[in-house]
Amino acid sequence: MDLLVYAPAGLAQSAAEEFEKLAEKGRHRVEGQLHTARLVGQFAVQTARRQAEQAVQAAFVRVTGVKEASSAPDPDEDDYARPISTDERPTFDGHRVDGGVSPGNGTDPADLAIPGYDSLSASQVVQRLGGLSRDELEEVKGHELAHRHRRTILSRVDQLLTGTSARSGNGTEKS
């Protein structure tokens, strides 16, 4: 009787009670592994995306010689303000694409009133703008518009050209 009736009934009862525990244990283990796999996958995708963006940006700089793209950091940042050397600028049949002068206004950085202009950060250029004549300010504006489009410099030049007041470095009003 035990073998035919009671053992199978006890086994069925125990299996029903243990089934829920086993299912919960399996669910917990699988969900934990899925969560870990999802996190690792997200990390891998983010890392690959960052590396791809950097590669595209580096290729853009190599091809165009311009460090400013739509998703590029603000060019007014000092660590981003390194000028592109003549050797890094793109060429076509051995000739520089920009012809050695800025395409917009024909000014060469050596002709600007601020020595070493292209090697200066935006904040360094802004400090030197107050002592320039109207013509020199126009040349700086044209050069900046033709090359790096740094908003800090362009807005300060516009302030000086229109005569709107902004305090200079020595605390006196400039008109």
ZAMITI-268981 format. One line per 10 residues: number of its first residue (from 1); for each residue z, y, x of N, C-alpha, C. Coordinates in pm, 1 decimal, always signed. Layout:
<nodes>
NUM) Z/Y/X/Z/Y/X/Z/Y/X ~ ...
</nodes>
This chain:
<nodes>
1) +0.0/-116.7/+81.2/+0.0/+0.0/+0.0/+0.0/+125.9/+87.5 ~ +82.2/+124.7/+193.5/+86.8/+240.3/+282.8/-50.4/+270.4/+342.2 ~ -116.2/+167.8/+386.5/-244.8/+185.9/+452.1/-353.1/+231.2/+355.0 ~ -350.1/+185.7/+234.3/-455.6/+218.5/+141.1/-427.5/+342.0/+56.0 ~ -301.2/+375.2/+27.9/-273.4/+484.4/-64.2/-199.8/+599.2/+4.8 ~ -83.1/+566.7/+62.4/+2.0/+673.8/+113.5/-53.2/+739.5/+240.5 ~ -107.0/+667.2/+331.4/-160.5/+725.1/+455.6/-278.5/+818.0/+426.3 ~ -376.6/+774.0/+347.0/-486.0/+866.7/+315.9/-438.4/+989.8/+238.3 ~ -341.8/+974.7/+146.1/-290.0/+1089.2/+69.8/-217.6/+1185.9/+163.9 ~ -139.1/+1134.2/+255.8/-67.0/+1218.9/+352.5/-163.2/+1289.2/+447.5
11) -264.3/+1215.6/+487.1/-365.1/+1274.1/+576.0/-439.9/+1387.4/+505.9 ~ -474.9/+1367.5/+378.6/-544.7/+1471.1/+302.4/-455.7/+1593.5/+286.8 ~ -328.2/+1571.2/+259.0/-233.9/+1682.7/+244.2/-218.9/+1758.8/+375.9 ~ -201.6/+1689.1/+485.3/-186.7/+1751.9/+616.9/-313.5/+1825.3/+658.0 ~ -427.1/+1764.2/+630.0/-555.0/+1826.3/+665.3/-572.8/+1957.1/+590.1 ~ -535.0/+1960.4/+462.1/-547.3/+2082.6/+382.5/-458.6/+2193.2/+440.8 ~ -336.9/+2158.5/+480.7/-244.5/+2257.1/+537.7/-291.7/+2303.6/+676.0 ~ -338.5/+2213.5/+756.2/-380.5/+2245.3/+892.7/-517.8/+2312.8/+897.7 ~ -600.4/+2288.0/+795.2/-734.1/+2345.1/+794.0/-730.0/+2497.9/+802.8 ~ -641.5/+2561.0/+724.4/-630.2/+2705.6/+726.8/-587.2/+2755.5/+864.4
21) -494.2/+2686.8/+926.7/-447.2/+2726.4/+1060.7/-558.8/+2712.4/+1164.1 ~ -632.6/+2600.7/+1156.5/-742.4/+2578.7/+1250.4/-854.0/+2680.9/+1230.6 ~ -886.6/+2712.1/+1105.7/-990.9/+2810.5/+1076.3/-949.7/+2947.3/+1130.9 ~ -823.0/+2987.2/+1109.8/-774.7/+3116.8/+1160.0/-777.3/+3120.1/+1312.9 ~ -739.4/+3013.8/+1375.4/-740.5/+3006.2/+1521.2/-883.3/+3017.9/+1575.5 ~ -977.8/+2948.6/+1514.0/-1118.2/+2955.3/+1555.4/-1176.9/+3093.7/+1530.8 ~ -1146.5/+3153.7/+1414.7/-1195.0/+3287.9/+1382.4/-1144.4/+3389.1/+1485.6 ~ -1017.8/+3379.0/+1519.7/-958.4/+3471.8/+1617.7/-1027.4/+3459.6/+1754.2 ~ -1050.1/+3337.1/+1797.1/-1113.3/+3315.2/+1927.4/-1257.2/+3366.9/+1929.2 ~ -1335.1/+3335.8/+1827.2/-1475.5/+3377.5/+1821.4/-1486.0/+3528.9/+1809.5
31) -1404.7/+3591.2/+1724.9/-1409.3/+3736.9/+1710.5/-1372.3/+3806.2/+1841.4 ~ -1274.5/+3753.1/+1913.0/-1236.8/+3810.6/+2043.1/-1351.5/+3803.9/+2142.6 ~ -1419.5/+3690.4/+2145.3/-1532.6/+3675.5/+2235.9/-1648.8/+3766.1/+2194.7 ~ -1673.6/+3778.9/+2064.8/-1779.5/+3868.2/+2017.6/-1748.3/+4014.2/+2051.3 ~ -1623.7/+4052.6/+2034.5/-1583.9/+4190.2/+2067.1/-1604.7/+4218.2/+2216.3 ~ -1563.2/+4124.9/+2299.6/-1580.9/+4141.3/+2444.7/-1729.3/+4148.3/+2479.7 ~ -1809.1/+4061.4/+2421.3/-1953.5/+4062.3/+2448.5/-2016.5/+4193.3/+2402.5 ~ -1973.7/+4245.2/+2288.5/-2026.5/+4371.7/+2237.4/-1992.9/+4485.7/+2333.5 ~ -1869.5/+4490.5/+2382.3/-1829.9/+4595.3/+2477.2/-1910.1/+4587.2/+2606.9 ~ -1926.3/+4467.8/+2658.6/-2003.8/+4450.0/+2782.1/-2149.2/+4491.5/+2759.7
41) -2205.7/+4455.1/+2646.1/-2342.8/+4493.1/+2614.4/-2359.1/+4644.0/+2602.9 ~ -2266.2/+4710.7/+2535.0/-2272.1/+4856.3/+2522.7/-2262.3/+4923.2/+2659.5 ~ -2173.8/+4873.6/+2744.3/-2159.1/+4929.1/+2878.7/-2288.9/+4911.8/+2958.0 ~ -2349.4/+4794.5/+2948.2/-2474.3/+4768.2/+3021.1/-2586.1/+4859.7/+2972.1 ~ -2596.1/+4880.0/+2841.9/-2700.6/+4966.6/+2786.9/-2678.4/+5111.0/+2830.1 ~ -2554.7/+5159.4/+2824.7/-2525.0/+5296.7/+2866.0/-2555.2/+5318.1/+3014.2 ~ -2518.1/+5222.6/+3096.5/-2544.7/+5233.3/+3239.8/-2694.6/+5234.6/+3266.8 ~ -2767.0/+5145.3/+3201.2/-2912.6/+5141.2/+3220.1/-2977.8/+5270.4/+3170.8 ~ -2930.5/+5324.9/+3059.7/-2985.5/+5449.7/+3007.2/-2961.8/+5564.4/+3104.9 ~ -2839.8/+5572.6/+3160.4/-2809.3/+5677.7/+3258.3/-2898.0/+5665.5/+3381.2
51) -2915.1/+5544.9/+3430.5/-2999.4/+5523.8/+3547.9/-3145.2/+5559.0/+3517.8 ~ -3192.3/+5525.2/+3398.8/-3329.0/+5559.1/+3361.0/-3347.2/+5709.9/+3350.5 ~ -3249.3/+5779.7/+3291.9/-3257.0/+5925.6/+3282.2/-3260.0/+5989.6/+3420.5 ~ -3177.5/+5938.1/+3511.6/-3176.7/+5991.9/+3648.1/-3310.2/+5967.7/+3717.2 ~ -3368.0/+5850.7/+3697.1/-3496.7/+5819.9/+3759.1/-3606.2/+5909.4/+3702.7 ~ -3603.9/+5931.8/+3572.5/-3703.9/+6019.5/+3510.2/-3686.8/+6161.8/+3561.3 ~ -3561.0/+6208.7/+3569.6/-3536.3/+6344.7/+3618.8/-3582.3/+6358.3/+3764.6 ~ -3554.3/+6258.6/+3846.6/-3597.4/+6264.0/+3986.9/-3749.8/+6264.8/+3996.3 ~ -3815.9/+6186.3/+3914.2/-3962.3/+6185.4/+3913.8/-4016.0/+6319.7/+3865.5 ~ -3953.6/+6378.4/+3765.2/-3994.0/+6508.9/+3714.2/-3983.5/+6615.0/+3823.9
61) -3873.7/+6611.8/+3898.7/-3853.9/+6708.7/+4007.2/-3958.7/+6687.4/+4115.2 ~ -3984.6/+6560.8/+4150.8/-4084.1/+6532.4/+4254.4/-4223.3/+6578.4/+4212.7 ~ -4258.4/+6556.6/+4088.2/-4392.6/+6587.8/+4041.2/-4411.6/+6737.1/+4019.2 ~ -4313.9/+6802.0/+3954.8/-4331.6/+6942.4/+3917.5/-4269.5/+7039.3/+4016.1 ~ -4169.6/+6994.9/+4090.4/-4097.5/+7085.6/+4179.6/-4000.5/+7174.0/+4104.1 ~ -3980.9/+7147.8/+3975.4/-3891.2/+7226.4/+3891.8/-3772.8/+7139.2/+3855.6 ~ -3653.4/+7192.2/+3877.6/-3534.0/+7115.3/+3848.1/-3487.2/+7132.6/+3705.4 ~ -3555.8/+7211.2/+3625.7/-3510.3/+7240.0/+3490.9/-3597.0/+7165.7/+3390.8 ~ -3535.4/+7073.2/+3319.8/-3602.8/+7003.7/+3211.0/-3520.8/+7027.8/+3086.1 ~ -3571.3/+6986.7/+2971.4/-3502.5/+7016.5/+2846.4/-3361.8/+6959.2/+2843.1
71) -3334.5/+6847.2/+2906.8/-3201.3/+6790.1/+2905.4/-3127.0/+6814.0/+3036.6 ~ -3180.9/+6899.2/+3122.4/-3117.5/+6924.5/+3251.6/-2993.0/+7009.8/+3233.8 ~ -2898.3/+7000.9/+3327.4/-2780.0/+7084.8/+3321.2/-2817.3/+7231.9/+3336.4 ~ -2723.4/+7319.2/+3303.4/-2745.2/+7463.0/+3312.2/-2776.7/+7502.5/+3455.8 ~ -2891.7/+7566.4/+3480.9/-2928.9/+7602.5/+3617.5/-2841.9/+7712.8/+3674.9 ~ -2755.1/+7774.6/+3594.1/-2665.3/+7877.1/+3646.1/-2548.3/+7816.2/+3722.1 ~ -2528.5/+7686.9/+3712.4/-2420.4/+7622.1/+3785.5/-2451.6/+7623.5/+3934.7 ~ -2351.1/+7656.6/+4015.9/-2373.9/+7671.3/+4159.4/-2422.1/+7543.7/+4226.6 ~ -2372.8/+7427.3/+4184.6/-2416.2/+7304.1/+4249.5/-2557.2/+7265.5/+4207.4 ~ -2612.1/+7332.9/+4108.5/-2746.3/+7303.4/+4061.4/-2846.2/+7406.4/+4112.6
81) -2797.3/+7507.7/+4182.8/-2880.5/+7622.0/+4217.9/-2955.7/+7607.9/+4349.9 ~ -2955.1/+7490.3/+4410.5/-3027.2/+7473.8/+4535.3/-3176.3/+7490.6/+4510.3 ~ -3240.9/+7579.8/+4583.8/-3384.6/+7598.3/+4563.8/-3463.5/+7478.8/+4616.1 ~ -3580.9/+7464.0/+4566.0/-3669.3/+7357.3/+4610.7/-3744.7/+7409.4/+4731.8 ~ -3736.4/+7335.4/+4841.1/-3802.8/+7381.7/+4962.4/-3954.1/+7367.7/+4949.2 ~ -4023.9/+7438.0/+5034.2/-4169.7/+7434.9/+5032.3/-4221.3/+7293.0/+5048.8 ~ -4152.6/+7213.4/+5130.6/-4197.9/+7076.8/+5156.1/-4183.0/+6987.8/+5033.6 ~ -4090.5/+7022.3/+4941.1/-4067.3/+6939.6/+4823.8/-4160.0/+6974.8/+4707.8 ~ -4228.4/+7087.5/+4715.4/-4312.8/+7129.7/+4604.1/-4437.1/+7042.5/+4596.2 ~ -4485.2/+7019.5/+4475.2/-4599.9/+6930.4/+4459.1/-4726.7/+6987.9/+4521.9
91) -4812.8/+6898.1/+4563.9/-4939.4/+6940.0/+4624.0/-5055.0/+6873.9/+4552.4 ~ -5171.6/+6933.2/+4565.6/-5293.5/+6876.7/+4511.7/-5398.7/+6889.8/+4620.2 ~ -5449.1/+6779.6/+4667.6/-5545.2/+6779.4/+4778.8/-5491.7/+6854.9/+4899.4 ~ -5360.9/+6842.5/+4925.2/-5302.4/+6905.7/+5043.2/-5268.4/+7052.3/+5026.4 ~ -5295.1/+7112.4/+4910.5/-5263.8/+7252.7/+4886.3/-5147.4/+7262.4/+4789.2 ~ -5057.8/+7356.4/+4815.9/-4945.6/+7374.2/+4724.9/-4996.8/+7418.9/+4589.6 ~ -4935.9/+7363.0/+4484.8/-4977.2/+7395.9/+4349.2/-4952.2/+7542.7/+4320.0 ~ -4840.6/+7597.5/+4368.5/-4808.6/+7737.3/+4336.7/-4876.7/+7836.1/+4430.4 ~ -4953.9/+7788.5/+4524.5/-5027.6/+7877.0/+4613.8/-4940.6/+7958.1/+4706.0 ~ -4811.9/+7926.8/+4713.8/-4722.1/+7997.3/+4803.8/-4663.8/+8124.4/+4744.8
101) -4703.6/+8161.4/+4624.8/-4646.6/+8277.8/+4557.9/-4614.4/+8238.4/+4415.2 ~ -4531.8/+8317.9/+4350.6/-4499.0/+8285.0/+4213.2/-4619.6/+8313.2/+4125.1 ~ -4645.4/+8225.6/+4029.1/-4764.6/+8241.8/+3948.0/-4759.3/+8361.9/+3855.2 ~ -4639.4/+8406.1/+3815.1/-4630.1/+8510.5/+3715.6/-4649.8/+8650.4/+3771.1 ~ -4592.6/+8681.0/+3887.4/-4596.0/+8819.6/+3931.5/-4644.2/+8838.3/+4074.6 ~ -4675.2/+8731.6/+4144.5/-4729.2/+8743.8/+4278.2/-4628.0/+8782.4/+4384.2 ~ -4498.4/+8781.9/+4353.7/-4399.4/+8817.5/+4454.4/-4356.2/+8693.9/+4530.8 ~ -4348.3/+8710.0/+4657.8/-4298.6/+8606.4/+4745.6/-4149.1/+8633.3/+4762.3 ~ -4063.4/+8530.4/+4765.1/-3920.1/+8554.4/+4780.0/-3887.0/+8638.7/+4903.1 ~ -3969.1/+8630.7/+5005.5/-3944.2/+8710.5/+5126.5/-3964.8/+8859.4/+5099.5
111) -4041.8/+8894.6/+4996.0/-4067.5/+9033.6/+4962.4/-3959.6/+9093.9/+4873.2 ~ -3870.0/+9012.2/+4820.7/-3765.7/+9063.4/+4732.4/-3661.5/+9141.7/+4811.9 ~ -3593.1/+9232.5/+4743.8/-3494.4/+9319.1/+4808.7/-3365.6/+9244.5/+4844.6 ~ -3349.0/+9125.7/+4794.2/-3229.3/+9046.6/+4824.1/-3266.6/+8937.9/+4923.7 ~ -3218.0/+8948.9/+5048.1/-3251.8/+8847.9/+5150.2/-3203.4/+8708.5/+5109.6 ~ -3286.4/+8608.9/+5132.5/-3251.0/+8469.9/+5103.2/-3234.4/+8442.3/+4955.2 ~ -3305.3/+8515.0/+4871.7/-3289.4/+8508.0/+4726.3/-3288.0/+8364.9/+4673.1 ~ -3386.3/+8285.4/+4711.6/-3397.9/+8150.7/+4655.2/-3287.8/+8055.3/+4700.3 ~ -3212.6/+8092.2/+4800.8/-3103.4/+8005.0/+4844.4/-2970.0/+8047.4/+4783.8 ~ -2968.5/+8154.5/+4704.3/-2844.8/+8205.5/+4645.7/-2822.4/+8148.9/+4506.6
121) -2694.8/+8132.8/+4471.0/-2660.9/+8092.0/+4334.8/-2673.0/+8212.5/+4243.3 ~ -2671.6/+8188.1/+4113.7/-2684.4/+8296.3/+4016.0/-2573.1/+8399.3/+4033.9 ~ -2450.8/+8353.6/+4054.8/-2339.6/+8448.3/+4069.5/-2354.7/+8533.0/+4195.9 ~ -2409.8/+8477.1/+4301.2/-2431.7/+8553.4/+4424.2/-2541.1/+8657.3/+4405.0 ~ -2645.8/+8624.3/+4329.8/-2754.1/+8719.3/+4304.4/-2702.3/+8833.7/+4218.5 ~ -2627.3/+8800.9/+4112.6/-2576.1/+8903.4/+4020.5/-2491.7/+9006.4/+4096.2 ~ -2414.3/+8962.1/+4193.8/-2331.5/+9053.9/+4272.1/-2416.3/+9154.1/+4350.2 ~ -2538.5/+9119.5/+4383.5/-2624.1/+9205.5/+4466.3/-2719.6/+9293.7/+4384.4 ~ -2723.8/+9277.4/+4254.5/-2821.3/+9348.7/+4173.1/-2789.7/+9496.8/+4155.7 ~ -2663.2/+9533.4/+4157.4/-2622.3/+9670.4/+4128.5/-2681.3/+9775.4/+4220.5
131) -2711.4/+9743.9/+4344.3/-2763.1/+9841.8/+4439.1/-2914.0/+9851.1/+4444.6 ~ -2985.1/+9781.2/+4355.9/-3131.3/+9778.6/+4362.5/-3194.0/+9889.3/+4277.5 ~ -3310.9/+9933.2/+4319.1/-3386.9/+10032.6/+4241.8/-3450.2/+9965.0/+4121.3 ~ -3504.3/+10045.6/+4032.0/-3570.6/+9993.5/+3912.2/-3687.0/+9900.6/+3949.2 ~ -3769.2/+9941.3/+4047.1/-3881.9/+9858.2/+4089.2/-3834.6/+9725.2/+4147.2 ~ -3728.0/+9730.1/+4226.4/-3674.1/+9607.3/+4286.1/-3618.7/+9515.6/+4178.0 ~ -3552.8/+9574.5/+4076.8/-3502.4/+9493.8/+3965.2/-3617.3/+9427.4/+3889.4 ~ -3726.4/+9500.7/+3869.9/-3843.5/+9445.0/+3802.7/-3900.8/+9327.7/+3882.6 ~ -3904.5/+9342.0/+4016.1/-3955.4/+9233.3/+4100.6/-3865.6/+9110.2/+4089.9 ~ -3733.1/+9132.6/+4091.9/-3639.2/+9020.6/+4080.0/-3658.2/+8952.3/+3944.8
141) -3671.0/+9032.2/+3838.9/-3689.9/+8975.8/+3704.7/-3818.8/+8893.2/+3698.4 ~ -3927.2/+8948.0/+3750.9/-4053.7/+8875.2/+3750.0/-4045.5/+8745.9/+3828.5 ~ -3981.0/+8751.8/+3943.6/-3966.2/+8631.2/+4026.4/-3881.6/+8527.1/+3953.3 ~ -3773.0/+8571.3/+3891.8/-3684.6/+8478.4/+3821.0/-3755.6/+8416.6/+3700.9 ~ -3830.1/+8496.3/+3627.2/-3905.1/+8443.7/+3512.8/-4013.1/+8344.4/+3557.0 ~ -4070.5/+8367.2/+3673.0/-4176.1/+8278.4/+3721.9/-4120.7/+8149.5/+3780.7 ~ -3992.3/+8147.3/+3813.0/-3938.9/+8029.4/+3880.3/-3827.8/+7959.4/+3803.4 ~ -3707.0/+8011.9/+3809.9/-3592.3/+7933.4/+3766.1/-3532.2/+7973.9/+3631.7 ~ -3566.2/+8087.7/+3580.3/-3522.5/+8131.1/+3446.3/-3370.9/+8128.1/+3429.2 ~ -3295.0/+8170.1/+3529.7/-3148.7/+8169.6/+3519.1/-3105.4/+8282.9/+3426.5
151) -3044.2/+8245.6/+3315.3/-3005.5/+8341.8/+3211.4/-2909.0/+8447.0/+3263.2 ~ -2816.3/+8409.2/+3348.0/-2717.3/+8504.2/+3399.9/-2786.5/+8618.4/+3473.1 ~ -2880.5/+8585.5/+3557.3/-2952.1/+8687.5/+3635.0/-3039.3/+8771.5/+3542.8 ~ -3113.7/+8708.1/+3456.3/-3205.4/+8781.2/+3369.0/-3131.4/+8877.9/+3276.5 ~ -3018.0/+8835.6/+3221.9/-2945.2/+8926.3/+3132.7/-2884.1/+9042.5/+3210.4 ~ -2836.5/+9019.2/+3333.3/-2780.5/+9129.2/+3413.4/-2890.9/+9227.0/+3455.2 ~ -3006.8/+9177.6/+3490.8/-3118.9/+9265.9/+3525.4/-3155.6/+9349.8/+3404.0 ~ -3162.4/+9286.0/+3287.4/-3193.9/+9360.6/+3165.4/-3088.9/+9467.6/+3136.9 ~ -2961.6/+9436.2/+3159.3/-2855.9/+9535.9/+3140.6/-2878.2/+9655.6/+3232.3 ~ -2909.2/+9627.3/+3356.9/-2929.0/+9735.5/+3453.3/-3055.2/+9816.2/+3422.7
161) -3160.1/+9749.9/+3376.7/-3284.6/+9819.7/+3346.2/-3273.0/+9906.0/+3220.4 ~ -3199.0/+9858.2/+3122.0/-3186.1/+9934.9/+2997.5/-3072.6/+10035.9/+3004.2 ~ -2990.9/+10027.1/+3109.2/-2882.1/+10122.3/+3125.4/-2758.6/+10087.2/+3045.7 ~ -2754.9/+9966.5/+2985.1/-2633.4/+9928.8/+2913.2/-2524.6/+9901.1/+3013.9 ~ -2405.0/+9935.9/+2975.8/-2293.1/+9932.9/+3069.2/-2241.0/+9791.6/+3089.7 ~ -2219.2/+9759.6/+3212.8/-2147.7/+9639.0/+3252.0/-2078.5/+9670.8/+3381.5 ~ -1955.9/+9632.5/+3394.3/-1880.7/+9666.5/+3515.5/-1939.8/+9597.0/+3636.9 ~ -1955.9/+9670.2/+3745.4/-2001.8/+9610.1/+3869.6/-1882.4/+9556.1/+3944.0 ~ -1904.8/+9492.4/+4054.1/-1798.9/+9429.1/+4132.1/-1694.1/+9525.6/+4182.4 ~ -1724.5/+9656.3/+4200.8/-1626.0/+9748.2/+4255.6/-1552.4/+9827.7/+4148.3
171) -1574.2/+9796.2/+4019.3/-1498.7/+9857.8/+3912.4/-1557.8/+9988.5/+3861.0 ~ -1670.7/+10029.0/+3911.7/-1732.5/+10153.7/+3863.5/-1838.2/+10121.0/+3762.6 ~ -1864.3/+10215.2/+3672.2/-1968.1/+10195.6/+3570.7/-2105.5/+10216.6/+3632.7 ~ -2197.7/+10132.0/+3598.6/-2336.2/+10148.2/+3640.1/-2415.8/+10191.1/+3518.7 ~ -2504.7/+10284.2/+3533.8/-2583.8/+10325.8/+3418.4/-2727.5/+10284.4/+3436.7
</nodes>
